[in-house]
Amino acid sequence: MGEVTAAKVRNLFTFLGLGLLQIMVILEGLAHYYSITIPLFPLQFILLGFVSAGLIFIATF
């Protein structure tokens, strides 16, 4: 497996984190528009899973 460097982790959290934050804001906006209640805590666990998958992904390069 490849080496996980600080630059790789920083880039992952910058791009993936901002992208997932944007998706979360869009989902919250759509839920508010359609009057659907989405609990934020489970949504954060899902986003954390994406970040973990990203860390595993960059570890292979």
ZIPETA-V40258 format. One line per field, one symbol per residue. burial: I if it has 24 or more other C-alpha atoms within 12 Angstrom, else O. A space follows every 10 residues. Layout:
burial: ???
//
This chain:
burial: OOOOOOOOOO OIIOOIIOOI OOOIOOOOOO OOOOOOOOOO OOOOOOIOOO IOOIIOOIOO O
//
